[in-house]
Amino acid sequence: MIRSLFFKQKKPQTIVVLGIVMLLLGLFMSFDDMGTLSQSFALMFISMVLLGYSISFEIRQDFKNYKHYRLLGFTIFKSKLKISFPEYLIVFSARHKQGTEWGSVAALGKQRSGDDFVIRFFKGVSHFTLFRTNSYQLAKDRAMELSEFLGVEIKGKI
């Protein structure tokens, strides 16, 4: 049997906020008779999709990897993930800024920033970001587990 590790990708914060707002609006509409029942159910359904979807990378021991699109934990669709077998892994802190001046969520502010800890595969000069989290301990533990699983060294300080 082929073992595999799953790395769930972090959902953007604006999606979570939008999903919660739509869910509350749908609940308010259904209890206050503001709209039709189908409108409130449609809003609640869309919010459940926004809050319940996730993307995960499956890394297998034979390195036939997949990208899973999931809804409420169940895989709906998976596609092959075409990445090269890494020479080494790196865990590091990544600071990022993202502009929110466009789109329907511009009211949340002009810029978002944050600190994440990232696990990346490196093969020569190319890289692939596998996992991103706010917790250094989680990133370190997952990198060590992946290093033992694939037999690849972790470079840099950990």
Wavefront OBJ file of the C-alpha trace (Angstrom):
o trace
v 0.000 0.000 0.000
v 1.305 3.428 -0.949
v 1.455 5.912 1.914
v 0.749 9.574 1.400
v 0.820 12.852 3.290
v -1.780 15.596 2.873
v -0.994 19.300 3.134
v -4.125 21.450 3.399
v -3.691 24.931 1.958
v -4.595 27.984 3.977
v -7.779 29.712 2.894
v -7.641 33.503 2.299
v -9.078 35.475 5.214
v -11.354 37.491 2.908
v -13.113 34.280 1.819
v -13.844 33.389 5.444
v -15.176 36.882 6.192
v -17.322 36.885 3.042
v -18.697 33.404 3.877
v -19.641 34.410 7.420
v -21.308 37.633 6.269
v -23.328 35.752 3.629
v -24.355 33.091 6.165
v -25.519 35.697 8.675
v -27.381 37.601 5.957
v -29.097 34.395 4.821
v -30.098 33.507 8.381
v -31.367 37.033 8.999
v -33.399 36.962 5.765
v -34.966 33.596 6.595
v -36.018 34.582 10.128
v -37.137 38.133 9.365
v -39.136 37.378 6.180
v -37.132 39.956 4.205
v -36.826 37.845 1.068
v -38.098 34.604 -0.318
v -37.055 31.346 1.261
v -35.162 30.362 -1.891
v -33.055 33.545 -1.712
v -32.041 32.916 1.886
v -31.257 29.244 1.163
v -29.190 30.278 -1.873
v -27.170 32.704 0.273
v -26.645 30.067 2.962
v -25.636 27.465 0.340
v -23.075 29.817 -1.221
v -21.691 30.650 2.222
v -21.371 26.946 3.089
v -19.447 26.374 -0.147
v -17.142 29.310 0.644
v -16.566 28.154 4.212
v -16.406 24.425 3.426
v -14.105 24.183 0.423
v -10.389 23.519 0.702
v -7.437 22.617 -1.480
v -4.934 19.971 -0.388
v -1.753 18.591 -1.873
v -1.263 14.843 -1.598
v 2.403 13.809 -1.572
v 2.813 10.090 -2.163
v 5.822 7.890 -1.532
v 6.086 7.004 -5.226
v 5.912 10.782 -5.916
v 2.793 10.574 -8.086
v 1.249 13.601 -6.410
v -2.249 15.055 -6.583
v -4.027 18.318 -5.903
v -7.383 17.667 -4.172
v -10.349 20.032 -4.328
v -12.496 19.253 -1.303
v -15.879 20.274 0.049
v -16.541 19.615 3.742
v -13.584 17.208 3.824
v -14.649 15.057 0.869
v -12.631 15.093 -2.346
v -14.765 16.383 -5.205
v -12.043 16.528 -7.850
v -8.355 15.709 -7.978
v -5.741 16.497 -10.582
v -2.143 15.444 -11.036
v 0.391 17.731 -9.441
v 3.399 18.075 -11.717
v 6.405 18.881 -9.558
v 9.937 17.524 -9.670
v 11.326 15.372 -6.885
v 13.062 17.853 -4.561
v 16.762 17.996 -3.831
v 16.013 19.547 -0.436
v 13.337 21.231 1.695
v 13.419 24.606 3.394
v 11.248 25.937 6.215
v 11.357 29.701 6.571
v 9.401 32.722 7.684
v 7.735 34.643 4.875
v 6.354 38.134 5.309
v 3.862 39.162 2.674
v 1.719 42.129 1.736
v -1.287 41.963 -0.504
v -3.227 44.886 -1.897
v -7.018 44.852 -1.615
v -7.765 47.992 -3.575
v -9.801 46.117 -6.173
v -12.789 43.829 -5.923
v -15.739 43.566 -3.606
v -13.661 43.303 -0.417
v -11.920 46.685 -0.666
v -13.727 47.830 2.475
v -11.477 45.556 4.568
v -8.529 47.906 4.075
v -5.946 48.871 1.480
v -3.363 46.241 2.403
v -3.215 42.948 4.202
v 0.026 41.653 5.593
v 1.098 38.717 7.650
v 3.830 36.390 8.748
v 3.670 32.808 7.591
v 5.982 29.875 7.895
v 6.460 28.115 4.580
v 7.669 24.680 3.479
v 9.165 24.722 -0.004
v 10.599 22.053 -2.293
v 13.729 23.081 -4.171
v 15.122 21.457 -7.317
v 17.965 23.538 -8.720
v 16.720 27.110 -8.925
v 13.024 26.216 -9.155
v 10.826 25.888 -6.097
v 7.316 24.825 -5.136
v 5.496 26.116 -2.045
v 3.879 23.093 -0.444
v 2.553 24.370 2.871
v 1.918 27.696 4.596
v 0.907 28.164 8.234
v 1.012 30.704 11.075
v 2.605 28.212 13.484
v 6.369 27.658 13.392
v 6.052 24.423 15.382
v 3.505 22.994 12.946
v 5.667 23.906 9.932
v 8.731 22.367 11.580
v 6.883 19.151 12.513
v 5.361 18.750 9.047
v 8.743 19.415 7.370
v 10.467 16.792 9.539
v 7.695 14.300 8.790
v 7.999 15.021 5.057
v 11.795 14.795 5.179
v 11.653 11.330 6.732
v 8.845 10.289 4.384
v 10.701 11.225 1.169
v 14.272 10.824 2.383
v 15.133 14.441 1.556
v 17.196 16.719 3.791
v 16.004 19.966 5.326
v 18.406 22.829 4.672
v 18.668 25.988 6.712
v 18.117 26.271 10.421
v 15.089 24.571 11.808
l 1 2 3 4 5 6 7 8 9 10 11 12 13 14 15 16 17 18 19 20 21 22 23 24 25 26 27 28 29 30 31 32 33 34 35 36 37 38 39 40 41 42 43 44 45 46 47 48 49 50 51 52 53 54 55 56 57 58 59 60 61 62 63 64 65 66 67 68 69 70 71 72 73 74 75 76 77 78 79 80 81 82 83 84 85 86 87 88 89 90 91 92 93 94 95 96 97 98 99 100 101 102 103 104 105 106 107 108 109 110 111 112 113 114 115 116 117 118 119 120 121 122 123 124 125 126 127 128 129 130 131 132 133 134 135 136 137 138 139 140 141 142 143 144 145 146 147 148 149 150 151 152 153 154 155 156 157 158
